[in-house]
Amino acid sequence: MVAEAPSSLLNRIGPQQGTLAIQPEGSHSFVTLTVIIFLPFAAGYLLSYLFRTVNALVAPDLTAALGLTASDLGLLTSAYFLSFALAQIPLGVMLDRFGPRQVQAVLLLVAAAGSIVFGLGRTTLALAVGRVLIGLGVSGALMAGLKSLAQWFPKERIPLANGFFIMFGGLGAYAAAGPSELLLQMTDWRTLFLLLAAATALAAGLILLVVPEYPSSGGQSSVRDVVLGLRRVYRSSFFWSIAPASGCAIGAAWSVQGLWAGRWLADVEHLSRPAVVSHLSVMAAALCIGSVVSGIAIDRLKKVGVRPSTTMAGAFALFVLLDLLVVCRAPLPTYVVWAAFGTFASGTVFGYSLLAEHFPKEFAGRANTALNLIHMSVAFGLQAGMGAIVDLWPKAAGSYPPVAYQAAFALPLVLQFVSLCWMVLSLRLSELRRPLPASA
């Protein structure tokens, strides 16, 4: 059987405005959509996660090449999260006006340019500019992919497609560990970033050449509409019940996995570079598995009467406990501890699921963007702040003392505990204020 061409898919789009109108005829159409829609966008999302976490691997090389302090390293790496966060609000307007195909392709070219600047940079400022461009360039990887899947895939297949799409983030984190280390054994970190630039430009070209343009429904939102929508989200008491806990948990997972896990394993656990790479690979594998398991867990527990907010609170409470075990250096197998830590990087699914239930569908994209902005902002603050804390202690024999990292890791631990208490109390109070039904 011959795969359908993109044009044949376009011909089957109905007249409905703003709704999915593709009606695949059997599994073959789903395979076709996977090839021409899912895989090109998933490649971009994989690269975005690779860029997010690769500094955990190359941090020793960066430090040696430019003589960076822990503060420099934290601020330099977190520049990715800063530009990523600032791009979220205009990103929603661009995705709505120009479509995910064009927006994602252009942004990936910006990321490719940033990777070139980073690879060729000779000063900390040049590397920071490159990192900012990379963060800006991959800022739409998740949202553009999810929007495209919602446009093209049949409604009953979207949850499955979304789950596997998010799993590609874990594959990107894995590529930032083992495969990238193999390349570093053959070349240096500068060449690695030039190769990543080429791969990112290739992904942009793949999206432009393979992904068909989705017909406009004529219902684009204006900037004013988007701002008013975000205002409604940000004024929601429910949003502020869950956003701090989600931001502190996910921000901590991303900031640690993207940089400080590698430094902890090297300076605190005194592991060799191959052992550090092995642990980072295990964290990435745990992220892949956690992305799928989290979605399944929410769905199954909901069917037996457990609310998603309860599931989220339980998962984040376990994360607080895990952080405490890390800070106290509990005598546990390091692979188990860091695999569990990697799993919580997939916790974004909890917040997005709660927002999808609470807000109307027309606000779902803006609610997700608003929460994503919180995640990235906290990740930026934590990654830079932890570096500043580590830098309070002087180096000894080329590395910082374990107590410096313990103090730094205590920062996300405290923030997670406080925000989790806020989430539980605020949700409980909102339930108590809810009026009883007339039958009661």
Sine and cosine of phi, psi and omega as CSV:
sin_phi,cos_phi,sin_psi,cos_psi,sin_omega,cos_omega
0.00,0.00,0.69,-0.72,-0.04,-1.00
-1.00,-0.05,0.69,-0.73,-0.02,-1.00
-0.91,0.41,0.56,-0.83,0.04,-1.00
-0.93,0.37,0.59,-0.81,0.09,-1.00
-0.98,0.18,0.40,-0.92,0.04,-1.00
-0.82,0.57,-0.58,0.82,-0.04,-1.00
-0.90,0.43,-0.59,0.81,0.01,-1.00
-0.93,0.37,-0.51,0.86,0.08,-1.00
-0.93,0.36,-0.67,0.74,0.00,-1.00
-0.88,0.48,-0.59,0.81,-0.04,-1.00
-0.92,0.39,-0.30,0.95,-0.05,-1.00
-0.99,-0.13,0.18,0.98,0.04,-1.00
-0.99,0.11,0.81,-0.59,-0.06,-1.00
-0.99,0.17,-0.05,-1.00,-0.09,-1.00
-0.99,0.11,-0.10,1.00,-0.07,-1.00
-0.87,0.49,0.61,-0.79,0.00,-1.00
-0.98,-0.18,0.76,-0.65,0.09,-1.00
0.97,0.23,0.10,0.99,0.02,-1.00
-0.79,-0.61,0.37,-0.93,0.01,-1.00
-0.96,0.28,0.77,-0.63,-0.08,-1.00
-0.83,-0.56,0.09,1.00,0.02,-1.00
-0.98,0.22,0.71,-0.71,0.03,-1.00
-0.83,-0.55,1.00,0.07,0.00,-1.00
-0.87,0.49,0.57,-0.82,-0.02,-1.00
-0.97,-0.23,0.99,0.15,0.02,-1.00
1.00,0.00,-0.07,-1.00,-0.11,-0.99
-0.93,0.36,-0.41,0.91,-0.05,-1.00
-0.90,0.43,-0.63,0.78,0.03,-1.00
-0.91,0.42,-0.59,0.81,0.05,-1.00
-0.90,0.43,-0.64,0.77,0.04,-1.00
-0.90,0.44,-0.67,0.74,0.02,-1.00
-0.88,0.48,-0.71,0.70,0.04,-1.00
-0.88,0.48,-0.59,0.81,0.03,-1.00
-0.88,0.47,-0.65,0.76,-0.06,-1.00
-0.96,0.28,-0.70,0.71,-0.14,-0.99
-1.00,-0.09,-0.24,0.97,0.01,-1.00
-0.89,-0.45,-0.85,0.53,-0.14,-0.99
-0.90,0.43,-0.81,0.59,-0.14,-0.99
-0.90,0.43,-0.68,0.73,0.04,-1.00
-0.87,0.50,-0.70,0.71,0.01,-1.00
-0.95,0.32,-0.59,0.81,0.02,-1.00
-0.90,0.43,-0.55,0.83,0.06,-1.00
-0.89,0.45,-0.64,0.77,0.05,-1.00
-0.91,0.42,-0.63,0.77,0.01,-1.00
-0.94,0.35,-0.60,0.80,0.07,-1.00
-0.86,0.52,-0.72,0.69,0.00,-1.00
-0.91,0.42,-0.58,0.82,0.00,-1.00
-0.90,0.44,-0.65,0.76,0.01,-1.00
-0.96,0.29,-0.54,0.84,0.06,-1.00
-0.89,0.46,-0.73,0.68,0.04,-1.00
-0.88,0.47,-0.58,0.81,-0.04,-1.00
-0.91,0.42,-0.59,0.81,-0.16,-0.99
-0.94,-0.34,-0.13,0.99,-0.13,-0.99
-0.92,0.38,-0.42,0.91,0.00,-1.00
-0.92,0.40,-0.36,0.93,0.10,-0.99
-0.89,0.46,-0.49,0.87,0.00,-1.00
-1.00,0.08,-0.69,0.73,-0.12,-0.99
-1.00,-0.04,0.04,1.00,-0.02,-1.00
-0.81,0.59,-0.70,0.71,0.03,-1.00
-0.88,0.48,-0.62,0.79,0.01,-1.00
-0.92,0.39,-0.66,0.75,0.03,-1.00
-0.90,0.44,-0.69,0.73,-0.01,-1.00
-0.89,0.46,-0.68,0.73,-0.01,-1.00
-0.93,0.36,-0.60,0.80,-0.08,-1.00
-0.96,0.26,-0.58,0.81,-0.09,-1.00
-0.88,-0.47,0.02,1.00,0.00,-1.00
0.89,0.45,0.71,0.71,-0.08,-1.00
-0.98,0.22,0.57,-0.82,0.19,-0.98
-1.00,0.04,0.11,-0.99,0.04,-1.00
-0.89,0.46,-0.60,0.80,0.04,-1.00
-0.90,0.44,-0.69,0.72,0.02,-1.00
-0.87,0.49,-0.71,0.70,-0.05,-1.00
-0.90,0.43,-0.68,0.74,0.01,-1.00
-0.91,0.41,-0.70,0.72,-0.01,-1.00
-0.93,0.37,-0.65,0.76,0.00,-1.00
-0.89,0.46,-0.74,0.67,-0.04,-1.00
-0.93,0.37,-0.62,0.79,-0.06,-1.00
-0.96,0.27,-0.19,0.98,0.06,-1.00
-0.85,0.53,-0.49,0.87,0.09,-1.00
-0.84,0.55,-0.75,0.66,-0.05,-1.00
-0.93,0.37,-0.56,0.83,-0.02,-1.00
-0.89,0.45,-0.80,0.60,-0.02,-1.00
-0.93,0.38,-0.56,0.83,0.06,-1.00
-0.86,0.50,-0.73,0.68,-0.03,-1.00
-0.91,0.42,-0.71,0.71,-0.04,-1.00
-0.90,0.43,-0.40,0.92,-0.04,-1.00
-0.99,0.12,-0.19,0.98,-0.17,-0.99
-0.90,0.43,-0.68,0.73,-0.06,-1.00
-0.94,0.35,-0.78,0.63,0.07,-1.00
-0.90,0.43,-0.41,0.91,0.01,-1.00
-0.87,0.49,-0.66,0.75,0.01,-1.00
-0.87,0.49,-0.63,0.78,0.02,-1.00
-0.91,0.40,-0.71,0.70,-0.05,-1.00
-0.91,0.42,-0.66,0.75,0.01,-1.00
-0.89,0.46,-0.60,0.80,-0.03,-1.00
-0.96,0.27,-0.61,0.79,-0.08,-1.00
-0.99,0.13,-0.64,0.77,-0.12,-0.99
-0.93,-0.36,-0.19,0.98,0.03,-1.00
1.00,0.03,0.46,-0.89,-0.06,-1.00
-0.91,0.42,-0.48,0.88,-0.04,-1.00
-0.89,0.46,-0.82,0.57,-0.05,-1.00
-0.93,0.37,-0.67,0.74,-0.05,-1.00
-0.90,0.44,-0.72,0.69,-0.04,-1.00
-0.91,0.41,-0.64,0.77,0.00,-1.00
-0.89,0.45,-0.71,0.70,-0.01,-1.00
-0.91,0.41,-0.69,0.72,-0.02,-1.00
-0.90,0.43,-0.62,0.79,0.03,-1.00
-0.90,0.44,-0.54,0.84,0.09,-1.00
-0.91,0.41,-0.58,0.82,0.10,-1.00
-0.89,0.45,-0.67,0.74,0.03,-1.00
-0.89,0.45,-0.63,0.78,0.03,-1.00
-0.89,0.46,-0.67,0.74,0.05,-1.00
-0.89,0.45,-0.65,0.76,0.03,-1.00
-0.90,0.44,-0.61,0.79,0.03,-1.00
-0.92,0.40,-0.58,0.81,0.07,-1.00
-0.91,0.41,-0.71,0.71,0.02,-1.00
-0.87,0.50,-0.67,0.74,0.00,-1.00
-0.91,0.42,-0.68,0.73,-0.03,-1.00
-0.93,0.38,-0.51,0.86,-0.03,-1.00
-0.99,-0.12,-0.16,0.99,-0.08,-1.00
-0.90,0.44,0.64,-0.77,0.00,-1.00
-0.91,-0.41,-0.07,1.00,0.01,-1.00
-0.77,-0.63,0.29,-0.96,0.04,-1.00
-0.88,0.47,-0.60,0.80,0.01,-1.00
-0.89,0.45,-0.69,0.72,0.00,-1.00
-0.89,0.46,-0.67,0.75,0.03,-1.00
-0.91,0.42,-0.62,0.78,0.02,-1.00
-0.90,0.43,-0.65,0.76,0.05,-1.00
-0.88,0.47,-0.69,0.72,0.04,-1.00
-0.87,0.49,-0.67,0.74,-0.01,-1.00
-0.91,0.40,-0.61,0.79,0.06,-1.00
-0.89,0.46,-0.71,0.71,0.02,-1.00
-0.90,0.44,-0.62,0.78,0.04,-1.00
-0.89,0.46,-0.74,0.68,0.01,-1.00
-0.87,0.50,-0.67,0.74,0.05,-1.00
-0.90,0.44,-0.67,0.74,-0.08,-1.00
-0.93,0.37,-0.48,0.88,-0.01,-1.00
-0.97,-0.24,0.16,0.99,-0.07,-1.00
-0.90,0.43,-0.39,0.92,-0.02,-1.00
-0.98,-0.21,0.10,0.99,-0.12,-0.99
-0.87,0.50,-0.71,0.70,-0.02,-1.00
-0.96,0.27,-0.79,0.61,-0.09,-1.00
-0.91,0.41,-0.64,0.77,0.03,-1.00
-0.90,0.43,-0.65,0.76,0.01,-1.00
-0.90,0.44,-0.74,0.67,-0.02,-1.00
-0.90,0.43,-0.60,0.80,0.02,-1.00
-0.92,0.40,-0.65,0.76,0.01,-1.00
-0.91,0.41,-0.65,0.76,0.05,-1.00
-0.89,0.46,-0.65,0.76,0.02,-1.00
-0.90,0.43,-0.54,0.84,0.01,-1.00
-0.95,0.31,-0.69,0.73,-0.22,-0.97
-0.99,-0.15,-0.56,0.83,-0.13,-0.99
-1.00,0.09,0.51,-0.86,0.09,-1.00
-0.86,0.51,0.56,-0.83,-0.13,-0.99
-0.83,0.56,-0.64,0.77,-0.06,-1.00
-0.95,0.31,-0.25,0.97,0.00,-1.00
-0.98,-0.17,-0.12,0.99,-0.08,-1.00
-0.90,0.45,-0.71,0.70,0.02,-1.00
-0.84,0.55,-0.66,0.75,0.03,-1.00
-0.90,0.44,-0.71,0.70,0.00,-1.00
-0.90,0.45,-0.65,0.76,0.02,-1.00
-0.89,0.45,-0.68,0.74,-0.01,-1.00
-0.87,0.49,-0.71,0.70,0.00,-1.00
-0.95,0.30,-0.50,0.87,0.04,-1.00
-0.90,0.43,-0.73,0.69,0.02,-1.00
-0.90,0.44,-0.51,0.86,0.03,-1.00
-0.88,0.48,-0.47,0.88,0.02,-1.00
-0.90,0.43,-0.38,0.93,0.12,-0.99
-0.89,0.46,-0.66,0.75,0.07,-1.00
-0.89,0.45,-0.61,0.79,0.05,-1.00
-0.91,0.42,-0.57,0.82,0.07,-1.00
-0.91,0.40,-0.64,0.77,0.05,-1.00
-0.91,0.42,-0.60,0.80,0.05,-1.00
-0.92,0.40,-0.66,0.75,0.03,-1.00
-0.90,0.45,-0.45,0.89,0.03,-1.00
-0.97,0.22,-0.10,1.00,0.00,-1.00
-0.94,-0.34,-1.00,-0.04,-0.10,-1.00
-0.84,0.55,-0.85,0.52,-0.02,-1.00
-0.87,0.50,-0.63,0.78,0.02,-1.00
-0.92,0.39,-0.58,0.82,0.04,-1.00
-0.91,0.41,-0.59,0.81,0.07,-1.00
-0.89,0.46,-0.65,0.76,0.04,-1.00
-0.92,0.40,-0.62,0.79,0.00,-1.00
-0.92,0.39,-0.39,0.92,0.07,-1.00
-0.96,0.29,-0.35,0.94,0.00,-1.00
-0.98,-0.22,-0.34,0.94,-0.04,-1.00
-0.53,-0.85,-0.28,-0.96,0.00,-1.00
-0.92,-0.38,0.05,-1.00,-0.07,-1.00
-0.92,0.39,-0.48,0.88,0.01,-1.00
-0.91,0.40,-0.70,0.71,0.03,-1.00
-0.91,0.42,-0.58,0.81,0.04,-1.00
-0.84,0.54,-0.70,0.71,-0.02,-1.00
-0.95,0.31,-0.49,0.87,0.09,-1.00
-0.93,0.36,-0.60,0.80,0.07,-1.00
-0.92,0.39,-0.63,0.78,0.05,-1.00
-0.90,0.43,-0.57,0.82,0.06,-1.00
-0.88,0.47,-0.69,0.73,0.01,-1.00
-0.90,0.44,-0.68,0.73,0.01,-1.00
-0.90,0.44,-0.61,0.80,0.00,-1.00
-0.94,0.35,-0.66,0.75,0.07,-1.00
-0.90,0.44,-0.60,0.80,0.05,-1.00
-0.90,0.44,-0.65,0.76,0.03,-1.00
-0.90,0.44,-0.62,0.78,0.05,-1.00
-0.89,0.46,-0.70,0.72,0.03,-1.00
-0.90,0.44,-0.60,0.80,0.02,-1.00
-0.89,0.46,-0.66,0.75,0.01,-1.00
-0.91,0.41,-0.67,0.74,-0.01,-1.00
-0.92,0.39,-0.61,0.79,-0.11,-0.99
-1.00,0.07,-0.52,0.85,-0.15,-0.99
-0.98,-0.20,-0.67,0.74,-0.08,-1.00
-0.97,0.25,0.80,-0.59,0.06,-1.00
-0.97,0.26,0.42,-0.91,0.02,-1.00
-0.98,0.20,0.78,-0.62,0.02,-1.00
-0.98,0.17,0.78,-0.63,-0.04,-1.00
-0.87,0.50,0.69,-0.72,-0.01,-1.00
-0.95,0.32,0.66,-0.75,0.05,-1.00
-1.00,0.06,-0.11,0.99,-0.01,-1.00
0.98,0.19,0.20,0.98,-0.06,-1.00
-0.93,-0.37,0.58,0.82,-0.03,-1.00
-0.89,0.45,0.59,-0.81,0.05,-1.00
-1.00,0.07,0.55,-0.83,0.10,-0.99
-0.99,0.14,0.18,-0.98,0.07,-1.00
-0.86,0.51,-0.63,0.78,0.00,-1.00
-0.89,0.46,-0.66,0.75,0.02,-1.00
-0.87,0.49,-0.69,0.72,-0.02,-1.00
-0.90,0.43,-0.69,0.72,-0.02,-1.00
-0.89,0.45,-0.68,0.73,0.02,-1.00
-0.90,0.43,-0.61,0.79,0.05,-1.00
-0.90,0.43,-0.69,0.73,0.04,-1.00
-0.90,0.43,-0.59,0.81,0.02,-1.00
-0.88,0.47,-0.64,0.77,0.02,-1.00
-0.90,0.43,-0.66,0.75,0.00,-1.00
-0.91,0.42,-0.74,0.67,-0.07,-1.00
-0.95,0.32,-0.31,0.95,0.06,-1.00
-1.00,-0.02,0.00,1.00,-0.02,-1.00
-0.98,0.19,0.81,-0.59,0.05,-1.00
-0.91,0.41,-0.53,0.85,0.03,-1.00
-0.90,0.43,-0.68,0.74,0.02,-1.00
-0.85,0.53,-0.70,0.71,-0.04,-1.00
-0.98,0.19,-0.11,0.99,0.15,-0.99
-0.97,0.25,-0.60,0.80,-0.09,-1.00
-0.96,-0.28,-0.41,0.91,-0.11,-0.99
-0.88,0.47,-0.70,0.71,0.01,-1.00
-0.87,0.49,-0.69,0.73,0.00,-1.00
-0.91,0.42,-0.69,0.72,0.02,-1.00
-0.90,0.43,-0.68,0.73,-0.01,-1.00
-0.90,0.44,-0.69,0.72,-0.03,-1.00
-0.94,0.34,-0.60,0.80,0.00,-1.00
-0.95,0.31,-0.79,0.62,-0.05,-1.00
-0.95,0.32,-0.63,0.78,0.05,-1.00
-0.87,0.49,-0.65,0.76,0.04,-1.00
-0.91,0.41,-0.70,0.72,-0.01,-1.00
-0.87,0.49,-0.70,0.71,-0.04,-1.00
-0.94,0.34,-0.68,0.74,-0.04,-1.00
-0.92,0.39,-0.61,0.79,0.00,-1.00
-0.96,0.28,-0.74,0.68,-0.01,-1.00
-0.90,0.43,-0.54,0.84,-0.04,-1.00
-0.98,0.22,-0.24,0.97,-0.02,-1.00
-0.41,-0.91,-0.85,0.52,-0.28,-0.96
-0.97,0.23,-0.32,0.95,0.08,-1.00
-0.89,0.46,-0.69,0.72,0.02,-1.00
-0.89,0.45,-0.64,0.77,0.01,-1.00
-0.94,0.35,-0.62,0.79,0.05,-1.00
-0.88,0.47,-0.74,0.67,-0.04,-1.00
-0.89,0.46,-0.58,0.82,-0.03,-1.00
-0.99,0.17,-0.72,0.70,-0.14,-0.99
-1.00,-0.03,-0.50,0.87,-0.03,-1.00
-1.00,-0.09,-0.74,0.67,0.01,-1.00
-1.00,0.07,-0.18,0.98,0.03,-1.00
0.84,0.54,0.68,0.73,0.03,-1.00
-1.00,0.06,0.48,-0.88,0.07,-1.00
-0.95,0.32,0.26,-0.97,-0.01,-1.00
-0.86,0.52,-0.71,0.70,0.06,-1.00
-0.85,0.52,-0.61,0.79,0.01,-1.00
-0.93,0.37,-0.62,0.78,0.05,-1.00
-0.88,0.47,-0.72,0.70,0.02,-1.00
-0.87,0.49,-0.64,0.76,0.01,-1.00
-0.89,0.46,-0.67,0.74,0.03,-1.00
-0.91,0.41,-0.66,0.75,0.04,-1.00
-0.89,0.45,-0.57,0.82,0.05,-1.00
-0.92,0.39,-0.64,0.77,0.04,-1.00
-0.90,0.43,-0.65,0.76,0.06,-1.00
-0.87,0.49,-0.66,0.75,0.01,-1.00
-0.91,0.41,-0.66,0.75,0.03,-1.00
-0.90,0.45,-0.63,0.78,0.03,-1.00
-0.90,0.43,-0.58,0.82,0.06,-1.00
-0.89,0.46,-0.68,0.73,0.03,-1.00
-0.86,0.51,-0.77,0.64,-0.04,-1.00
-0.92,0.40,-0.67,0.74,-0.03,-1.00
-0.89,0.46,-0.55,0.84,0.01,-1.00
-0.88,0.48,-0.65,0.76,-0.01,-1.00
-0.98,0.22,-0.71,0.71,-0.05,-1.00
-0.90,0.43,-0.63,0.78,-0.01,-1.00
-0.88,0.48,-0.71,0.70,0.02,-1.00
-0.89,0.46,-0.68,0.74,0.02,-1.00
-0.90,0.43,-0.67,0.74,-0.04,-1.00
-0.89,0.46,-0.70,0.71,0.01,-1.00
-0.87,0.50,-0.69,0.72,-0.05,-1.00
-0.91,0.41,-0.73,0.68,-0.05,-1.00
-0.93,0.38,-0.70,0.71,-0.02,-1.00
-0.92,0.40,-0.55,0.83,0.03,-1.00
-0.90,0.43,-0.58,0.81,-0.01,-1.00
-0.93,0.38,-0.42,0.91,0.02,-1.00
-0.98,-0.19,0.25,0.97,0.13,-0.99
0.99,-0.12,0.10,1.00,0.03,-1.00
-1.00,-0.02,0.86,-0.51,-0.05,-1.00
-0.94,0.33,0.54,-0.84,0.04,-1.00
-0.84,0.55,-0.55,0.83,0.02,-1.00
-0.90,0.43,-0.58,0.81,0.06,-1.00
-0.93,0.37,-0.66,0.75,0.04,-1.00
-0.88,0.47,-0.69,0.72,0.01,-1.00
-0.89,0.46,-0.71,0.71,0.00,-1.00
-0.89,0.46,-0.66,0.75,0.02,-1.00
-0.90,0.43,-0.67,0.74,-0.01,-1.00
-0.91,0.41,-0.69,0.73,-0.02,-1.00
-0.95,0.32,-0.50,0.87,0.10,-1.00
-0.90,0.44,-0.64,0.77,0.08,-1.00
-0.90,0.44,-0.57,0.82,0.02,-1.00
-0.92,0.40,-0.65,0.76,0.05,-1.00
-0.87,0.49,-0.70,0.72,0.03,-1.00
-0.88,0.48,-0.66,0.75,0.01,-1.00
-0.90,0.44,-0.68,0.73,0.05,-1.00
-0.87,0.50,-0.63,0.77,0.02,-1.00
-0.90,0.44,-0.65,0.76,0.03,-1.00
-0.90,0.44,-0.60,0.80,0.02,-1.00
-0.92,0.39,-0.75,0.66,-0.04,-1.00
-0.88,0.47,-0.62,0.78,-0.02,-1.00
-0.99,0.13,-0.04,1.00,-0.02,-1.00
0.81,0.59,0.80,0.60,0.01,-1.00
-0.87,0.49,0.60,-0.80,-0.04,-1.00
-0.97,0.26,0.94,0.35,0.01,-1.00
-0.87,-0.49,0.41,-0.91,0.06,-1.00
-0.85,0.53,0.78,-0.63,-0.07,-1.00
-0.89,0.46,-0.56,0.83,0.01,-1.00
-0.89,0.45,-0.64,0.77,0.00,-1.00
-0.91,0.41,-0.71,0.70,-0.04,-1.00
-0.88,0.48,-0.74,0.68,-0.10,-0.99
-0.99,0.15,-0.38,0.93,0.16,-0.99
-0.92,0.38,-0.67,0.74,0.05,-1.00
-0.89,0.45,-0.64,0.77,0.03,-1.00
-0.88,0.47,-0.69,0.72,0.01,-1.00
-0.88,0.47,-0.54,0.84,0.00,-1.00
-0.87,0.49,-0.60,0.80,-0.08,-1.00
-0.96,0.27,-0.19,0.98,0.11,-0.99
-0.93,0.37,-0.25,0.97,0.06,-1.00
-1.00,0.00,0.09,1.00,-0.09,-1.00
-0.94,0.35,-0.05,1.00,0.06,-1.00
-0.85,0.53,-0.48,0.88,-0.05,-1.00
-0.88,0.47,-0.49,0.87,-0.01,-1.00
-0.91,0.41,-0.78,0.62,-0.02,-1.00
-0.89,0.45,-0.70,0.72,0.00,-1.00
-0.89,0.46,-0.62,0.79,0.01,-1.00
-0.90,0.43,-0.67,0.74,0.01,-1.00
-0.91,0.42,-0.67,0.74,0.01,-1.00
-0.91,0.41,-0.61,0.79,0.01,-1.00
-0.89,0.46,-0.54,0.84,0.03,-1.00
-0.97,0.22,-0.56,0.83,-0.14,-0.99
-0.99,0.11,-0.68,0.73,-0.11,-0.99
-1.00,-0.09,0.47,-0.88,0.10,-1.00
-0.87,0.49,0.36,-0.93,-0.06,-1.00
-0.85,0.52,-0.59,0.81,-0.04,-1.00
-0.93,0.37,-0.24,0.97,0.02,-1.00
-0.96,-0.26,0.00,1.00,-0.10,-0.99
-0.87,0.49,-0.70,0.72,-0.03,-1.00
-0.90,0.43,-0.68,0.73,0.00,-1.00
-0.94,0.34,-0.56,0.83,0.05,-1.00
-0.91,0.41,-0.68,0.73,0.03,-1.00
-0.90,0.43,-0.65,0.76,0.03,-1.00
-0.90,0.44,-0.65,0.76,0.01,-1.00
-0.89,0.46,-0.67,0.74,0.01,-1.00
-0.94,0.35,-0.62,0.78,0.03,-1.00
-0.88,0.47,-0.59,0.81,0.05,-1.00
-0.88,0.47,-0.65,0.76,0.05,-1.00
-0.90,0.44,-0.72,0.70,-0.01,-1.00
-0.84,0.55,-0.77,0.64,-0.08,-1.00
-0.93,0.36,-0.61,0.80,0.00,-1.00
-0.91,0.42,-0.69,0.72,0.02,-1.00
-0.92,0.40,-0.66,0.76,0.02,-1.00
-0.87,0.50,-0.66,0.75,0.05,-1.00
-0.88,0.48,-0.77,0.64,-0.03,-1.00
-0.89,0.46,-0.67,0.75,-0.02,-1.00
-0.94,0.35,-0.69,0.72,-0.05,-1.00
-0.90,0.43,-0.66,0.75,0.04,-1.00
-0.96,0.29,-0.67,0.74,-0.03,-1.00
-0.90,0.43,-0.62,0.78,0.02,-1.00
-0.91,0.42,-0.58,0.82,0.06,-1.00
-0.91,0.42,-0.63,0.77,0.02,-1.00
-0.91,0.42,-0.61,0.79,0.02,-1.00
-0.93,0.37,-0.71,0.70,0.02,-1.00
-0.85,0.53,-0.60,0.80,-0.07,-1.00
-0.95,0.32,-0.12,0.99,0.05,-1.00
-0.95,0.32,-0.32,0.95,0.02,-1.00
-0.97,-0.25,0.64,-0.77,0.03,-1.00
-0.97,0.26,0.45,-0.89,0.05,-1.00
-0.95,0.31,0.53,-0.85,0.09,-1.00
-0.71,-0.70,0.85,-0.53,-0.02,-1.00
0.85,0.53,0.61,0.79,0.11,-0.99
1.00,0.07,0.00,1.00,-0.01,-1.00
-0.60,-0.80,0.32,-0.95,0.02,-1.00
-0.99,0.13,0.48,-0.88,-0.01,-1.00
-0.94,0.34,0.42,-0.91,0.00,-1.00
-0.83,0.56,-0.58,0.82,-0.03,-1.00
-0.89,0.46,-0.48,0.88,0.03,-1.00
-0.90,0.43,-0.69,0.73,0.02,-1.00
-0.95,0.32,-0.59,0.81,0.05,-1.00
-0.88,0.47,-0.66,0.75,0.04,-1.00
-0.91,0.41,-0.65,0.76,0.01,-1.00
-0.91,0.41,-0.67,0.74,-0.02,-1.00
-0.95,0.32,-0.32,0.95,0.06,-1.00
-0.94,0.35,-0.42,0.91,-0.01,-1.00
-0.88,0.48,-0.84,0.55,0.04,-1.00
-0.90,0.44,-0.50,0.87,0.02,-1.00
-0.87,0.49,-0.74,0.67,-0.01,-1.00
-0.90,0.43,-0.70,0.71,-0.01,-1.00
-0.89,0.45,-0.65,0.76,0.02,-1.00
-0.90,0.43,-0.67,0.74,-0.02,-1.00
-0.89,0.45,-0.73,0.69,-0.02,-1.00
-0.90,0.43,-0.71,0.70,-0.04,-1.00
-0.93,0.37,-0.54,0.84,0.04,-1.00
-0.93,0.38,-0.68,0.74,0.07,-1.00
-0.87,0.49,-0.66,0.75,0.04,-1.00
-0.88,0.48,-0.68,0.73,-0.01,-1.00
-0.89,0.46,-0.74,0.67,-0.04,-1.00
-0.89,0.46,-0.72,0.70,-0.04,-1.00
-0.93,0.38,-0.69,0.73,-0.05,-1.00
-0.93,0.38,-0.64,0.77,0.04,-1.00
-0.92,0.40,-0.61,0.79,0.02,-1.00
-0.91,0.40,-0.68,0.74,0.01,-1.00
-0.91,0.42,-0.62,0.79,0.02,-1.00
-0.91,0.41,-0.54,0.84,0.06,-1.00
-0.94,0.34,-0.62,0.79,0.00,-1.00
-0.92,0.38,-0.53,0.85,0.00,-1.00
-0.98,0.21,-0.30,0.95,-0.06,-1.00
-0.91,0.40,0.77,-0.64,-0.02,-1.00
-0.90,0.44,0.58,-0.81,0.03,-1.00
-0.95,0.32,0.51,-0.86,0.10,-0.99
-0.90,0.43,0.40,-0.92,-0.06,-1.00
-0.86,0.51,-0.56,0.83,-0.04,-1.00
-0.91,0.40,-0.39,0.92,0.00,-1.00
-0.97,0.26,0.00,0.00,0.00,0.00
